[in-house]
């Protein structure tokens, strides 16, 4: 069960790093650039730990799916980026796919 904690940390770290990319302005701002580097470092380390237990395809689907939805949410909340109906529907389908993987797939170790 510890792999789920690592996956959660990987997802949050990746979302923080990706969100900080905008603030880093092409790596011209030192503090946001440091957040990007550290965030991705933590994310990939934790992801590598998860891959000891979970299959790579399922792990990547969960990591990227939840990450995409959370980054879109951060873009909306923090950067004031709009999400139209198609974007919300698409993000909902991504999250639904992650739920289906976790609830119904026999390849996910619970």
Buried (B, 14 or more C-beta within 10 A) or exposed (E): EEBBEBBBBBBBBBBBBBBBBBBBEEEEBEEBBEBBBBBBEBBBEBBEBBBEBBEEEBBBBBBBBBBBBBBBBBBBEEEEEEBEEEBEEBBEEBBEEBEEBBEEEEEBEE
